[in-house]
Amino acid sequence: MKQWEIVIGIETHAQLSTQSKIFSGSSTAFGAEPNVQANAVDIALPGVLPVLNKSVVECAIRFGLAVNGEVAEKSVFARKNYFYPDLPKGYQISQYEHPVVVGGKMTIQMGQGDSLTEKTINLTRAHLEEDAGKSLHEDFHGKTGIDLNRAGTPLLEIVSEPDMRSSAEAVAYAKALHALVRWIGICDGNMQEGSFRCDANVSVRPFGQKEFGTRREIKNLNSFRFMQQAIDFEVQWQIATIEDGGRIEQATVLFDPDSGETRAMRSKEDAHDYRYFPDPDLLPLIIDRQWVERIRAGMPELPAAKRERFVRDYALSAYDATALTASLEIADYYEAALAVAGNASAKPCANWVSVELAARLNKDGKDISAAPVAAAQLGGLVARIADSTISNNIARKVFEGLWNGEGSTADEIIEKQGLKQITDSGAIEALIDGVLAANASMVAEFRAGKEKAFNALVGQAMKATKGKANPQQVNDLLRKKLG
Amino acid sequence: MISRSVSALVQALAEREISSVELTQLYLDRIARHNLALNAFVTVDPEKSLAQAKRADERRAAGQATPLTGIPLAQKDIFCTQGWLTTCGSKMLGNFVSPYDATVIEHFNATGAVILGKTNMDEFAMGSSNETSHFGAVKNPWDTARVPGGSSGGSAAAVAALLAPAATGTDTGGSIRQPASMCNLTGLKPTYGVVSRYGMIAYASSLDQGGPIARSAEDCALLLNTMAGFDERDSTSLERSREDYSRELSARTPEKPLAGLKIGLPGEFFGEGCAPEVMQLVAEAIVEYRKLGAETVDISLPNMKLSVPAYYVIAPAEASSNLSRFDGVRYGYRAPEYDDLDDMYARSRAQGFGAEVKRRILIGTYVLSHGYYDAYYLQAQRIRRLIANDFIAAFKQCDVIMGPTSPSTAFRIGEKASDPVQMYLSDIYTIAVNLAGLPGLSLPCGFASGLPAGLQLIGDYFSEARLLNVAHRYQQVTDWHQQYPAGFD
């Protein structure tokens, strides 16, 4: 049996978070009553004309700079002609031959811990275009409703090279891109609302073959899980088809999350002839170099640079640094917490942010931007672990207290609830004597060589102090006494 | 009163010789009397017009009048006009009441001008005879068996028959100049980008330009002063400081007012294809210009012959896309019966568009199709550049180019309707000007067998004021433009 190589390229539509639409002054806010955010231009009344929104161009420039692509000095808007009821002009204004961003690179991380590897995914281009409206097929008694609120919403279509070799790489790329567009503030990344949606071009070929296989395009993947499922299904289907002696026909397919299958929507034969031509209503987009440099100067530190700095300055592992730079919010949170905890606590602070806090946020379905425990509060907590005021276990209790608003600082909760660690060796010694006296059988077991019994005795000692004794001290003293 | 120029009417209103309400009523009465014979207007709404006139009179009484306050004007039905039917000569928009004003209309409303009505036109401005209008052909007041030219034929017929003092038009390949020529009027197509296209229903976006049709260059200047200006809603509008297009007209008239003016005469305008009697009148006009002090120089526009084929690739290509919005979904005509979505599109567009519009949509769709785009559209764009370069070279030798506006005087209704190529050739002298984006003007230069002929002036970019002055000086020593057709008392 042949070994098959999987080849995947991704096209992503990122909705740009501008106040108004790409060619009109209408609001882009999501969720309004149908057609209230559609003005004369959006509904394509006779005689209206498009005017390019400058902040849309700024978003494209930010993206071009973030991926190290070339921000084209001159790009051209073109008309993509086709009829559909939610496309009011009968054409979509897009960029075709001359996109605003050419080339660029994304870095993805695969694997965990020490086996973490990096891979570069090349970008073909990114271009600006307008979104269409929505067709509503329910509640209209057999008719179709049209909502043009979304018509004219600005999109950046980001096209990757066919550089991915597994569904996991495809998802890693999509996640990295998702994080990046949010990081640089050009897209809110809300996949449920369709602000970030991907199409995957999938093909397979025998390992060693130079030419690509025939690809099928899976449209409108609006979650990472669906992307993985859809690609996995599609790959298996393509391999099975070829191995059964069939041929892959170029086609556009849809993924059905209920069945977990992809099915063809249209074949190449019904492909539209979009009759692209430069839009005579819009002048070529000329981007002044000085404008690009001004935007470059205002760019935030990008994920890759931040990741490297975290490894270098805080001695974090690449894995930790990657987790902490998953989003700008997480990175900012971490650095704010660390500023309070002190750089010596870089590693425990990293654990608290990317493990404890993340788990707690996940449990409540909250985003880090809405975390009830502020970065400075968490930093204060980590500082108390570092100076042995509390143990890691007690810290979890304090953290829960902060989460529930039982106090405004870790110190306040430790004080109020008497959680301060007992470090007075005299007190701990007296306590251990009591434990030994009360658990003579365990002592006997230990002496008989059962190491487990030692742990049980530590447990008893900790229990007697409600966990407040310094575990290391308890350990040391017990060893000494039993020694 | 009705034969007075716009500038004379401005004075009459200023001196309270007549009120705007009275003046408007005067024209409305004439429209009521003569429109049936001419079919120049597709919509009149006396109530609206008189209300505007009343407001203009009040504004004048309050001392806040501007020159055009209270002047009634006819508006080509291509300009979206709030609260008015705006049909663009098509069944497709036969029921379309615009919810907004085109920038040009906004400008006229701001000066307090009065909308007399909306004028008939070739459907979506596609035509050179005004026969393609869904609302029927417009008749030429000089001979009602003949066409007035197109596509701004309704505006031209209305002004020629004194149903309006002046009107707006639009010119994509000659649609202001050619009807002006055939109706003994002065019409100006400004430099592309001088007049905002916002609200002017698009035919071919890179060629369309609005402009005035009036009875003299002086009146055209007055109208252009209101029509022109940068508009941020039109990305192709040019950001320039406002200018007074009348500024050169009021200069003292010395004996040789055009001394030093170099008139370029392109060999391509004076060869075959032009009716000899038209050529004769143009030649006589040029003699008149020499008397005014101008010199003539022979020039060449070698790529002129390619302008009609290039135009009939570019304009239909843009039109095929521009007219896609007329799909029966949101406004306009929808077929009463259909099976499904595709059928609704097909039937609505089949029933809503006329034959010439369909022809151009088909041509445009074809030339933009995969595999043909390079051979047609890109090639046409290259030719367009060559034509523009011809003019740029020519204007190094001369100040203004002159020649006939149209190769013939008004032809008979129906004469060319079944032969599109003959019809397209009727714009042979005007189309190159649109392809190059230059300003062009047509002015009356005499009559052949009782039918008016036009002299075309072509200037360099932004030379509207000079073109108007060159036309004005001729009109000060001739009276062709003061001839009116009989039968419209």
Interface residues (C-beta under 8 A of the other chain):
Chain A: A40 I43 A44 L45 P46 G47 V48 L49 P50 V51 L52 R79 N81 F83 P85 P88 K89 G90 Y91 I146 D273 R275 Y276 F277 P280 D281 L282 L283
Chain B: F79 C80 T86 C88 L93 F96 S98 P99 Y100 A102 R197 Y198 G199 M200 I201 A202 A204 S205 S206 E232 R233 D234 S235 T236 A317 E318 S320 S321 L323 S324 R325 F326 D327 V329 R330 Y331 L341 Y345 T365 L368 S369 H370 Y373 Y377
